[in-house]
Amino acid sequence: SLTKQESWLNDSAVNPISTTTYTARGLIETQTDPLGHTTSYVYDNTSTYAIKVTNALDQPTFFDYDIGTGNLNWEEKNNIRKNYYYDTFSRPVKEVMPYDSLYYPTKSYNYTFDGTAPESIKVSMREHSNVTSDVYYFYDGNAQLIQLKSPADGDSQVVKNIYYDSMG
């Protein structure tokens, strides 16, 4: 496991160094960047999932996972909890933050997979009240992203086409 990374700077006598420490089970325990900012990790009883990550400002983020599926149930930082919901295929379908609900989620995902390319995913993000901003992702038969449509001014959209060579 990588414990120290030193980057070379051409115009400096001192090279920046990042360090990583690990638990006895090989999980990341701390990461320190070249400025000395340390992020620490605490894991669940099974040593599978990070349940607490504390940044250099001593601000913790807490996580809870479904042990059976590995899905993230919720994350909480600054006493603000975001809940996650999934379909039977463990795909995210909703993210709910305070003041939103399952019926009016903060973010929702709608999958359109019919077996014929292109397949699409619509991600709706709540802006206010019952108004959402929708982003569309289109995938080819190899499950590669080929197009992204996001909202622009008025009823316009910004369209980004993605092309791949023969190597994918």
N, CA and C atoms as an extended XYZ file, in Angstrom:
504
Properties=species:S:1:pos:R:3:atomname:S:1:resname:S:1:resid:I:1 pbc="F F F"
N         0.838       -1.185        0.000 N   SER     1
C         0.000        0.000        0.000 CA  SER     1
C         0.879        1.243        0.000 C   SER     1
N         0.432        2.249       -0.707 N   LEU     2
C         1.160        3.505       -0.814 CA  LEU     2
C         1.111        4.243        0.525 C   LEU     2
N         2.259        4.543        1.111 N   THR     3
C         2.305        5.252        2.388 CA  THR     3
C         2.845        6.662        2.254 C   THR     3
N         3.580        6.928        1.175 N   LYS     4
C         4.176        8.249        0.983 CA  LYS     4
C         4.281        8.534       -0.509 C   LYS     4
N         3.860        9.744       -0.892 N   GLN     5
C         3.977       10.147       -2.285 CA  GLN     5
C         4.671       11.504       -2.313 C   GLN     5
N         5.808       11.549       -2.974 N   GLU     6
C         6.563       12.791       -3.096 CA  GLU     6
C         6.515       13.240       -4.542 C   GLU     6
N         6.087       14.479       -4.751 N   SER     7
C         6.009       15.028       -6.099 CA  SER     7
C         7.207       15.933       -6.331 C   SER     7
N         7.730       15.906       -7.523 N   TRP     8
C         8.903       16.705       -7.832 CA  TRP     8
C         8.477       18.070       -8.321 C   TRP     8
N         9.053       19.128       -7.732 N   LEU     9
C         8.841       20.490       -8.192 CA  LEU     9
C        10.166       21.008       -8.742 C   LEU     9
N        10.145       21.440       -9.968 N   ASN    10
C        11.354       21.887      -10.641 CA  ASN    10
C        11.954       23.138      -10.018 C   ASN    10
N        11.111       24.025       -9.520 N   ASP    11
C        11.592       25.318       -9.027 CA  ASP    11
C        11.609       25.417       -7.503 C   ASP    11
N        11.671       24.285       -6.815 N   SER    12
C        11.638       24.314       -5.360 CA  SER    12
C        12.669       23.349       -4.792 C   SER    12
N        13.229       23.757       -3.660 N   ALA    13
C        14.187       22.874       -2.986 CA  ALA    13
C        13.473       21.795       -2.189 C   ALA    13
N        12.185       22.043       -1.895 N   VAL    14
C        11.407       21.092       -1.104 CA  VAL    14
C        10.286       20.520       -1.966 C   VAL    14
N        10.210       19.219       -2.051 N   ASN    15
C         9.156       18.568       -2.807 CA  ASN    15
C         7.951       18.306       -1.908 C   ASN    15
N         6.720       18.546       -2.407 N   PRO    16
C         5.525       18.276       -1.595 CA  PRO    16
C         5.353       16.773       -1.361 C   PRO    16
N         4.989       16.427       -0.119 N   ILE    17
C         4.836       15.019        0.267 CA  ILE    17
C         3.439       14.794        0.837 C   ILE    17
N         2.776       13.752        0.355 N   SER    18
C         1.499       13.293        0.908 CA  SER    18
C         1.753       11.951        1.578 C   SER    18
N         1.092       11.717        2.723 N   THR    19
C         1.273       10.444        3.421 CA  THR    19
C        -0.072        9.799        3.700 C   THR    19
N        -0.042        8.475        3.822 N   THR    20
C        -1.235        7.690        4.130 CA  THR    20
C        -0.858        6.647        5.163 C   THR    20
N        -1.705        6.505        6.203 N   THR    21
C        -1.511        5.414        7.167 CA  THR    21
C        -2.687        4.458        7.032 C   THR    21
N        -2.467        3.213        7.461 N   TYR    22
C        -3.462        2.165        7.278 CA  TYR    22
C        -3.755        1.458        8.593 C   TYR    22
N        -4.947        0.872        8.692 N   THR    23
C        -5.298        0.054        9.844 CA  THR    23
C        -4.609       -1.304        9.695 C   THR    23
N        -4.716       -2.126       10.728 N   ALA    24
C        -4.122       -3.467       10.676 CA  ALA    24
C        -4.746       -4.301        9.560 C   ALA    24
N        -5.980       -3.967        9.144 N   ARG    25
C        -6.658       -4.716        8.077 CA  ARG    25
C        -6.408       -4.124        6.694 C   ARG    25
N        -5.558       -3.088        6.623 N   GLY    26
C        -5.196       -2.512        5.337 CA  GLY    26
C        -6.102       -1.414        4.838 C   GLY    26
N        -6.981       -0.902        5.687 N   LEU    27
C        -7.873        0.184        5.296 CA  LEU    27
C        -7.208        1.526        5.603 C   LEU    27
N        -7.514        2.538        4.803 N   ILE    28
C        -6.928        3.855        5.035 CA  ILE    28
C        -7.411        4.403        6.375 C   ILE    28
N        -6.456        4.805        7.209 N   GLU    29
C        -6.767        5.376        8.515 CA  GLU    29
C        -6.640        6.893        8.487 C   GLU    29
N        -5.563        7.400        7.874 N   THR    30
C        -5.377        8.841        7.727 CA  THR    30
C        -4.729        9.136        6.383 C   THR    30
N        -5.049       10.318        5.861 N   GLN    31
C        -4.398       10.834        4.666 CA  GLN    31
C        -3.991       12.265        4.972 C   GLN    31
N        -2.724       12.591        4.730 N   THR    32
C        -2.232       13.936        4.983 CA  THR    32
C        -1.699       14.512        3.680 C   THR    32
N        -2.195       15.699        3.308 N   ASP    33
C        -1.754       16.327        2.068 CA  ASP    33
C        -0.459       17.106        2.304 C   ASP    33
N         0.157       17.653        1.250 N   PRO    34
C         1.438       18.352        1.404 CA  PRO    34
C         1.391       19.563        2.341 C   PRO    34
N         0.213       20.119        2.575 N   LEU    35
C         0.097       21.264        3.479 CA  LEU    35
C        -0.109       20.838        4.929 C   LEU    35
N        -0.118       19.536        5.176 N   GLY    36
C        -0.270       19.041        6.537 CA  GLY    36
C        -1.712       18.858        6.977 C   GLY    36
N        -2.658       18.946        6.057 N   HIS    37
C        -4.079       18.750        6.377 CA  HIS    37
C        -4.381       17.256        6.401 C   HIS    37
N        -4.889       16.770        7.526 N   THR    38
C        -5.123       15.333        7.696 CA  THR    38
C        -6.611       15.005        7.693 C   THR    38
N        -6.965       13.981        6.949 N   THR    39
C        -8.317       13.421        6.937 CA  THR    39
C        -8.222       12.044        7.576 C   THR    39
N        -9.138       11.763        8.526 N   SER    40
C        -9.107       10.463        9.203 CA  SER    40
C       -10.389        9.691        8.935 C   SER    40
N       -10.289        8.356        9.013 N   TYR    41
C       -11.386        7.457        8.682 CA  TYR    41
C       -11.638        6.490        9.829 C   TYR    41
N       -12.933        6.251       10.131 N   VAL    42
C       -13.340        5.244       11.112 CA  VAL    42
C       -14.274        4.293       10.378 C   VAL    42
N       -14.099        2.987       10.595 N   TYR    43
C       -14.865        1.976        9.859 CA  TYR    43
C       -15.867        1.263       10.757 C   TYR    43
N       -16.846        0.616       10.125 N   ASP    44
C       -17.854       -0.147       10.857 CA  ASP    44
C       -17.230       -1.404       11.466 C   ASP    44
N       -18.054       -2.165       12.216 N   ASN    45
C       -17.569       -3.365       12.902 CA  ASN    45
C       -17.045       -4.438       11.960 C   ASN    45
N       -17.493       -4.419       10.709 N   THR    46
C       -17.033       -5.423        9.741 CA  THR    46
C       -15.781       -4.959        8.985 C   THR    46
N       -15.336       -3.746        9.270 N   SER    47
C       -14.186       -3.142        8.573 CA  SER    47
C       -14.413       -3.099        7.067 C   SER    47
N       -15.648       -2.806        6.690 N   THR    48
C       -15.998       -2.743        5.281 CA  THR    48
C       -16.255       -1.315        4.822 C   THR    48
N       -16.998       -0.557        5.631 N   TYR    49
C       -17.447        0.768        5.225 CA  TYR    49
C       -16.942        1.845        6.176 C   TYR    49
N       -16.523        2.979        5.603 N   ALA    50
C       -16.156        4.139        6.420 CA  ALA    50
C       -17.445        4.743        6.963 C   ALA    50
N       -17.581        4.789        8.284 N   ILE    51
C       -18.794        5.341        8.887 CA  ILE    51
C       -18.582        6.759        9.410 C   ILE    51
N       -17.305        7.184        9.464 N   LYS    52
C       -16.999        8.546        9.890 CA  LYS    52
C       -15.721        8.986        9.190 C   LYS    52
N       -15.796       10.125        8.531 N   VAL    53
C       -14.635       10.729        7.888 CA  VAL    53
C       -14.517       12.140        8.450 C   VAL    53
N       -13.359       12.439        9.025 N   THR    54
C       -13.149       13.746        9.642 CA  THR    54
C       -12.080       14.491        8.860 C   THR    54
N       -12.415       15.709        8.430 N   ASN    55
C       -11.465       16.479        7.633 CA  ASN    55
C       -10.483       17.233        8.524 C   ASN    55
N        -9.605       18.009        7.908 N   ALA    56
C        -8.546       18.718        8.631 CA  ALA    56
C        -9.086       19.787        9.577 C   ALA    56
N       -10.300       20.238        9.360 N   LEU    57
C       -10.911       21.230       10.247 CA  LEU    57
C       -11.686       20.581       11.383 C   LEU    57
N       -11.496       19.264       11.550 N   ASP    58
C       -12.173       18.476       12.580 CA  ASP    58
C       -13.688       18.456       12.380 C   ASP    58
N       -14.120       18.497       11.123 N   GLN    59
C       -15.537       18.435       10.780 CA  GLN    59
C       -15.858       17.016       10.318 C   GLN    59
N       -16.651       16.294       11.098 N   PRO    60
C       -16.954       14.905       10.730 CA  PRO    60
C       -18.108       14.795        9.739 C   PRO    60
N       -18.028       13.768        8.906 N   THR    61
C       -19.140       13.355        8.060 CA  THR    61
C       -19.419       11.907        8.429 C   THR    61
N       -20.687       11.613        8.742 N   PHE    62
C       -21.092       10.270        9.158 CA  PHE    62
C       -21.818        9.576        8.018 C   PHE    62
N       -21.662        8.253        7.950 N   PHE    63
C       -22.281        7.456        6.897 CA  PHE    63
C       -22.936        6.220        7.504 C   PHE    63
N       -24.030        5.757        6.877 N   ASP    64
C       -24.668        4.507        7.272 CA  ASP    64
C       -24.950        3.710        6.004 C   ASP    64
N       -24.617        2.415        6.042 N   TYR    65
C       -24.750        1.553        4.873 CA  TYR    65
C       -25.680        0.388        5.159 C   TYR    65
N       -26.309       -0.114        4.096 N   ASP    66
C       -27.055       -1.355        4.172 CA  ASP    66
C       -26.022       -2.467        4.013 C   ASP    66
N       -25.796       -3.240        5.063 N   ILE    67
C       -24.766       -4.275        5.047 CA  ILE    67
C       -25.042       -5.324        3.965 C   ILE    67
N       -26.307       -5.631        3.705 N   GLY    68
C       -26.653       -6.658        2.712 CA  GLY    68
C       -26.356       -6.251        1.283 C   GLY    68
N       -26.561       -4.960        0.939 N   THR    69
C       -26.371       -4.516       -0.441 CA  THR    69
C       -25.152       -3.628       -0.630 C   THR    69
N       -24.684       -3.027        0.451 N   GLY    70
C       -23.585       -2.073        0.349 CA  GLY    70
C       -24.052       -0.681       -0.035 C   GLY    70
N       -25.366       -0.508       -0.170 N   ASN    71
C       -25.894        0.803       -0.532 CA  ASN    71
C       -25.755        1.782        0.626 C   ASN    71
N       -25.443        3.013        0.293 N   LEU    72
C       -25.374        4.078        1.285 CA  LEU    72
C       -26.795        4.474        1.665 C   LEU    72
N       -27.150        4.329        2.960 N   ASN    73
C       -28.489        4.710        3.425 CA  ASN    73
C       -28.591        6.213        3.636 C   ASN    73
N       -27.579        6.782        4.288 N   TRP    74
C       -27.571        8.219        4.535 CA  TRP    74
C       -26.158        8.704        4.819 C   TRP    74
N       -25.980       10.007        4.644 N   GLU    75
C       -24.750       10.670        5.060 CA  GLU    75
C       -25.169       11.943        5.794 C   GLU    75
N       -24.363       12.320        6.779 N   GLU    76
C       -24.711       13.486        7.577 CA  GLU    76
C       -23.473       14.324        7.850 C   GLU    76
N       -23.557       15.598        7.510 N   LYS    77
C       -22.493       16.527        7.864 CA  LYS    77
C       -23.132       17.840        8.277 C   LYS    77
N       -22.514       18.482        9.256 N   ASN    78
C       -23.051       19.723        9.829 CA  ASN    78
C       -24.493       19.537       10.289 C   ASN    78
N       -24.799       18.358       10.823 N   ASN    79
C       -26.140       18.011       11.301 CA  ASN    79
C       -27.203       18.074       10.215 C   ASN    79
N       -26.793       17.930        8.960 N   ILE    80
C       -27.732       17.877        7.834 CA  ILE    80
C       -27.611       16.488        7.218 C   ILE    80
N       -28.713       15.758        7.238 N   ARG    81
C       -28.705       14.383        6.755 CA  ARG    81
C       -29.328       14.293        5.367 C   ARG    81
N       -28.641       13.548        4.483 N   LYS    82
C       -29.150       13.244        3.154 CA  LYS    82
C       -29.427       11.752        3.107 C   LYS    82
N       -30.668       11.371        2.819 N   ASN    83
C       -31.081        9.970        2.739 CA  ASN    83
C       -31.086        9.524        1.276 C   ASN    83
N       -30.704        8.271        1.064 N   TYR    84
C       -30.637        7.700       -0.275 CA  TYR    84
C       -31.600        6.526       -0.375 C   TYR    84
N       -32.256        6.397       -1.531 N   TYR    85
C       -33.199        5.312       -1.780 CA  TYR    85
C       -32.843        4.651       -3.110 C   TYR    85
N       -33.063        3.331       -3.188 N   TYR    86
C       -32.627        2.540       -4.332 CA  TYR    86
C       -33.759        1.669       -4.850 C   TYR    86
N       -33.644        1.242       -6.119 N   ASP    87
C       -34.605        0.290       -6.666 CA  ASP    87
C       -34.093       -1.135       -6.417 C   ASP    87
N       -34.802       -2.129       -6.942 N   THR    88
C       -34.441       -3.528       -6.689 CA  THR    88
C       -33.113       -3.922       -7.331 C   THR    88
N       -32.616       -3.096       -8.250 N   PHE    89
C       -31.327       -3.363       -8.889 CA  PHE    89
C       -30.194       -2.592       -8.211 C   PHE    89
N       -30.469       -2.015       -7.048 N   SER    90
C       -29.514       -1.204       -6.272 CA  SER    90
C       -29.076        0.055       -7.008 C   SER    90
N       -29.917        0.533       -7.901 N   ARG    91
C       -29.631        1.800       -8.569 CA  ARG    91
C       -30.257        2.922       -7.743 C   ARG    91
N       -29.566        4.056       -7.603 N   PRO    92
C       -30.176        5.158       -6.851 CA  PRO    92
C       -31.413        5.675       -7.561 C   PRO    92
N       -32.481        5.913       -6.803 N   VAL    93
C       -33.701        6.475       -7.389 CA  VAL    93
C       -34.073        7.816       -6.757 C   VAL    93
N       -33.668        8.042       -5.494 N   LYS    94
C       -34.001        9.310       -4.840 CA  LYS    94
C       -32.948        9.682       -3.811 C   LYS    94
N       -32.725       10.982       -3.680 N   GLU    95
C       -31.934       11.550       -2.598 CA  GLU    95
C       -32.831       12.577       -1.926 C   GLU    95
N       -32.937       12.487       -0.603 N   VAL    96
C       -33.847       13.372        0.117 CA  VAL    96
C       -33.087       14.096        1.219 C   VAL    96
N       -33.136       15.426        1.166 N   MET    97
C       -32.510       16.259        2.190 CA  MET    97
C       -33.608       16.892        3.034 C   MET    97
N       -33.231       17.548        4.142 N   PRO    98
C       -34.242       18.198        4.985 CA  PRO    98
C       -35.134       19.142        4.176 C   PRO    98
N       -36.382       19.194        4.562 N   TYR    99
C       -37.439       20.008        3.941 CA  TYR    99
C       -37.952       19.420        2.634 C   TYR    99
N       -37.386       18.297        2.191 N   ASP   100
C       -37.910       17.582        1.038 CA  ASP   100
C       -38.491       16.267        1.539 C   ASP   100
N       -39.106       15.474        0.664 N   SER   101
C       -39.739       14.220        1.077 CA  SER   101
C       -39.577       13.186       -0.026 C   SER   101
N       -40.036       11.965        0.258 N   LEU   102
C       -40.006       10.919       -0.767 CA  LEU   102
C       -40.868       11.298       -1.966 C   LEU   102
N       -41.954       12.041       -1.727 N   TYR   103
C       -42.841       12.449       -2.809 CA  TYR   103
C       -42.264       13.630       -3.585 C   TYR   103
N       -41.481       14.461       -2.905 N   TYR   104
C       -40.818       15.605       -3.528 CA  TYR   104
C       -39.341       15.563       -3.143 C   TYR   104
N       -38.585       14.642       -3.755 N   PRO   105
C       -37.187       14.456       -3.359 CA  PRO   105
C       -36.284       15.595       -3.839 C   PRO   105
N       -35.130       15.685       -3.221 N   THR   106
C       -34.126       16.666       -3.622 CA  THR   106
C       -33.597       16.321       -5.005 C   THR   106
N       -33.379       15.035       -5.226 N   LYS   107
C       -32.890       14.559       -6.519 CA  LYS   107
C       -33.543       13.221       -6.807 C   LYS   107
N       -33.956       13.013       -8.054 N   SER   108
C       -34.532       11.721       -8.427 CA  SER   108
C       -33.917       11.256       -9.753 C   SER   108
N       -33.909        9.934       -9.907 N   TYR   109
C       -33.327        9.302      -11.082 CA  TYR   109
C       -34.407        8.478      -11.770 C   TYR   109
N       -34.516        8.620      -13.086 N   ASN   110
C       -35.478        7.842      -13.858 CA  ASN   110
C       -34.720        7.111      -14.959 C   ASN   110
N       -34.767        5.777      -14.928 N   TYR   111
C       -34.026        4.935      -15.856 CA  TYR   111
C       -34.938        4.471      -16.984 C   TYR   111
N       -34.502        4.656      -18.229 N   THR   112
C       -35.238        4.175      -19.390 CA  THR   112
C       -34.345        3.188      -20.113 C   THR   112
N       -34.474        1.911      -19.745 N   PHE   113
C       -33.686        0.847      -20.357 CA  PHE   113
C       -34.652       -0.144      -20.995 C   PHE   113
N       -34.644       -0.196      -22.315 N   ASP   114
C       -35.541       -1.112      -23.021 CA  ASP   114
C       -34.790       -2.161      -23.826 C   ASP   114
N       -33.469       -2.182      -23.701 N   GLY   115
C       -32.678       -3.171      -24.427 CA  GLY   115
C       -32.237       -2.715      -25.796 C   GLY   115
N       -32.672       -1.524      -26.202 N   THR   116
C       -32.285       -0.975      -27.489 CA  THR   116
C       -31.560        0.342      -27.263 C   THR   116
N       -30.345        0.435      -27.774 N   ALA   117
C       -29.562        1.663      -27.592 CA  ALA   117
C       -30.183        2.796      -28.398 C   ALA   117
N       -30.130        4.035      -27.951 N   PRO   118
C       -29.479        4.440      -26.717 CA  PRO   118
C       -30.404        4.267      -25.516 C   PRO   118
N       -29.802        3.974      -24.387 N   GLU   119
C       -30.516        3.909      -23.110 CA  GLU   119
C       -30.325        5.265      -22.432 C   GLU   119
N       -31.223        5.616      -21.504 N   SER   120
C       -31.089        6.939      -20.903 CA  SER   120
C       -31.394        6.936      -19.410 C   SER   120
N       -30.816        7.929      -18.758 N   ILE   121
C       -31.089        8.196      -17.349 CA  ILE   121
C       -31.408        9.681      -17.245 C   ILE   121
N       -32.520        9.981      -16.617 N   LYS   122
C       -32.906       11.373      -16.372 CA  LYS   122
C       -32.697       11.657      -14.892 C   LYS   122
N       -31.903       12.684      -14.587 N   VAL   123
C       -31.666       13.086      -13.204 CA  VAL   123
C       -32.357       14.427      -12.998 C   VAL   123
N       -33.325       14.446      -12.088 N   SER   124
C       -34.085       15.664      -11.787 CA  SER   124
C       -33.644       16.207      -10.440 C   SER   124
N       -33.207       17.468      -10.432 N   MET   125
C       -32.762       18.112       -9.196 CA  MET   125
C       -33.713       19.249       -8.851 C   MET   125
N       -34.235       19.205       -7.635 N   ARG   126
C       -35.203       20.208       -7.205 CA  ARG   126
C       -34.526       21.556       -7.041 C   ARG   126
N       -35.093       22.567       -7.682 N   GLU   127
C       -34.590       23.926       -7.536 CA  GLU   127
C       -35.372       24.653       -6.454 C   GLU   127
N       -36.692       24.585       -6.534 N   HIS   128
C       -37.579       25.139       -5.512 CA  HIS   128
C       -38.984       24.620       -5.762 C   HIS   128
N       -39.779       24.594       -4.725 N   SER   129
C       -41.161       24.140       -4.789 CA  SER   129
C       -41.279       22.879       -5.643 C   SER   129
N       -41.999       22.958       -6.753 N   ASN   130
C       -42.183       21.789       -7.608 CA  ASN   130
C       -41.442       21.960       -8.940 C   ASN   130
N       -40.376       22.764       -8.929 N   VAL   131
C       -39.606       23.032      -10.142 CA  VAL   131
C       -38.295       22.250      -10.076 C   VAL   131
N       -38.010       21.490      -11.141 N   THR   132
C       -36.765       20.718      -11.176 CA  THR   132
C       -35.929       21.103      -12.385 C   THR   132
N       -34.661       20.837      -12.277 N   SER   133
C       -33.726       20.981      -13.382 CA  SER   133
C       -33.359       19.563      -13.803 C   SER   133
N       -33.604       19.225      -15.068 N   ASP   134
C       -33.412       17.857      -15.536 CA  ASP   134
C       -32.167       17.729      -16.414 C   ASP   134
N       -31.346       16.724      -16.123 N   VAL   135
C       -30.175       16.417      -16.920 CA  VAL   135
C       -30.368       15.008      -17.472 C   VAL   135
N       -30.100       14.834      -18.754 N   TYR   136
C       -30.289       13.539      -19.413 CA  TYR   136
C       -28.935       12.954      -19.802 C   TYR   136
N       -28.757       11.668      -19.506 N   TYR   137
C       -27.543       10.927      -19.857 CA  TYR   137
C       -27.946        9.813      -20.811 C   TYR   137
N       -27.269        9.709      -21.955 N   PHE   138
C       -27.572        8.681      -22.938 CA  PHE   138
C       -26.372        7.766      -23.101 C   PHE   138
N       -26.636        6.449      -23.154 N   TYR   139
C       -25.584        5.437      -23.212 CA  TYR   139
C       -25.758        4.564      -24.438 C   TYR   139
N       -24.632        4.118      -25.003 N   ASP   140
C       -24.675        3.218      -26.153 CA  ASP   140
C       -24.825        1.769      -25.677 C   ASP   140
N       -24.757        0.831      -26.605 N   GLY   141
C       -24.923       -0.584      -26.272 CA  GLY   141
C       -23.802       -1.168      -25.433 C   GLY   141
N       -22.696       -0.448      -25.299 N   ASN   142
C       -21.576       -0.890      -24.461 CA  ASN   142
C       -21.578       -0.196      -23.103 C   ASN   142
N       -22.693        0.428      -22.771 N   ALA   143
C       -22.863        1.153      -21.508 CA  ALA   143
C       -21.891        2.321      -21.368 C   ALA   143
N       -21.500        2.918      -22.502 N   GLN   144
C       -20.633        4.084      -22.480 CA  GLN   144
C       -21.477        5.335      -22.685 C   GLN   144
N       -21.189        6.373      -21.913 N   LEU   145
C       -21.901        7.642      -22.055 CA  LEU   145
C       -21.602        8.223      -23.432 C   LEU   145
N       -22.673        8.521      -24.212 N   ILE   146
C       -22.466        9.069      -25.551 CA  ILE   146
C       -23.023       10.479      -25.695 C   ILE   146
N       -23.947       10.865      -24.798 N   GLN   147
C       -24.503       12.206      -24.890 CA  GLN   147
C       -25.005       12.655      -23.530 C   GLN   147
N       -24.860       13.951      -23.284 N   LEU   148
C       -25.310       14.570      -22.046 CA  LEU   148
C       -26.083       15.818      -22.420 C   LEU   148
N       -27.314       15.945      -21.930 N   LYS   149
C       -28.127       17.130      -22.187 CA  LYS   149
C       -28.451       17.790      -20.855 C   LYS   149
N       -28.087       19.058      -20.730 N   SER   150
C       -28.363       19.789      -19.500 CA  SER   150
C       -29.063       21.099      -19.842 C   SER   150
N       -29.817       21.648      -18.889 N   PRO   151
C       -30.588       22.857      -19.181 CA  PRO   151
C       -29.703       24.081      -19.384 C   PRO   151
N       -30.200       24.986      -20.222 N   ALA   152
C       -29.551       26.274      -20.448 CA  ALA   152
C       -30.623       27.355      -20.270 C   ALA   152
N       -30.348       28.542      -20.693 N   ASP   153
C       -31.315       29.637      -20.546 CA  ASP   153
C       -32.606       29.330      -21.291 C   ASP   153
N       -33.720       29.715      -20.687 N   GLY   154
C       -35.018       29.503      -21.312 CA  GLY   154
C       -35.323       28.027      -21.459 C   GLY   154
N       -35.790       27.640      -22.644 N   ASP   155
C       -36.098       26.237      -22.915 CA  ASP   155
C       -34.973       25.548      -23.667 C   ASP   155
N       -33.809       26.169      -23.717 N   SER   156
C       -32.665       25.613      -24.447 CA  SER   156
C       -31.955       24.538      -23.631 C   SER   156
N       -31.155       23.752      -24.319 N   GLN   157
C       -30.332       22.729      -23.672 CA  GLN   157
C       -28.906       22.820      -24.196 C   GLN   157
N       -27.968       22.483      -23.333 N   VAL   158
C       -26.586       22.322      -23.747 CA  VAL   158
C       -26.399       20.836      -24.006 C   VAL   158
N       -25.937       20.484      -25.199 N   VAL   159
C       -25.770       19.092      -25.583 CA  VAL   159
C       -24.285       18.817      -25.766 C   VAL   159
N       -23.813       17.793      -25.092 N   LYS   160
C       -22.410       17.378      -25.215 CA  LYS   160
C       -22.397       15.968      -25.778 C   LYS   160
N       -21.810       15.805      -26.948 N   ASN   161
C       -21.657       14.475      -27.558 CA  ASN   161
C       -20.278       13.941      -27.231 C   ASN   161
N       -20.206       12.658      -26.910 N   ILE   162
C       -18.962       12.028      -26.533 CA  ILE   162
C       -18.680       10.913      -27.535 C   ILE   162
N       -17.464       10.923      -28.082 N   TYR   163
C       -17.081        9.943      -29.080 CA  TYR   163
C       -15.949        9.075      -28.557 C   TYR   163
N       -15.918        7.840      -28.981 N   TYR   164
C       -14.892        6.877      -28.547 CA  TYR   164
C       -14.187        6.321      -29.766 C   TYR   164
N       -12.922        5.985      -29.602 N   ASP   165
C       -12.189        5.326      -30.675 CA  ASP   165
C       -12.462        3.827      -30.618 C   ASP   165
N       -11.786        3.042      -31.432 N   SER   166
C       -12.042        1.602      -31.487 CA  SER   166
C       -11.668        0.890      -30.193 C   SER   166
N       -10.852        1.509      -29.352 N   MET   167
C       -10.465        0.923      -28.068 CA  MET   167
C       -11.498        1.212      -26.987 C   MET   167
N       -12.482        2.055      -27.263 N   GLY   168
C       -13.518        2.350      -26.291 CA  GLY   168
C       -13.223        3.558      -25.506 C   GLY   168
